[in-house]
């Protein structure tokens, strides 16, 4: 990371592929919410969805172990 302008914000270098994903998710959220979320809100949404998926994966694994299923 590099230091941004004197206002204390930090700038990041982001790959074009990552920007494309952010724009895609932002567009979907815009449809759902009715307004354009900031990129920070988009990143937060992605993180929360990832966290929910990981928790669900753990629940699914625990259920499989409890039921004696082999994966």
N, C-alpha and C positions, 0 to 999 in steps of 0.2 A: 504494500500500500504506500501511497505517497501522500504527503500533506497537501491539502487543498489551499485555497486562498486564505488570506489573513483572518477570515471570519471563523476559522477553526474547523470547518467542514473537511472531511477526508474524501478524496477522490479515488475511485477504483478503476482499474483497467478491466473491461469486460469483453469477452469474445463475441463476435457477431452471432454465433450460434446461441449463446446465452441471451443476448438481446432479443433474438427472434422468439425464444421461448417466453421471455418476460412479456413481450408484446402480445403473443398469442393468449397467454393467461390473462393479461390485462384486458384484452378484448372480450374474453368470456366473462370476466368479472363485471365489466362495464354493462354487458347485456343483463346480468343478474341483478346488479345494484342500481342501474339507472344513472350512474355517474362514473366518471373516470377516476379510478383509484390511483394514488401515487405509486411510484415504483417500489417505495419502501413497504407500502401496504401489500403489494403484489408478492414481494419476497416473504413477508410475514405469512401471507396466505399459503404460499408454497411450503414453508416450514411447518405450519400447523397441519396441513394435509399429509405431509411426510410423517410427522409425529403420530397422527391418527392411524396411518397405514402400518407403522411399526408396532403400535400397540395392538392393532387387530391381528397382525401376523403373530405376535406373542400369544394372544388369546387363542388363535387357531392352533398353534403348536401345543399349547397346554391342553386343549380339548382333545387333540389327537393322541397325546401321551396318556391322558386320563382314560380314553376309550380303548387304548391299546393298539391303535393303528400304527402300522409301519409306514414310514415315508421314505 
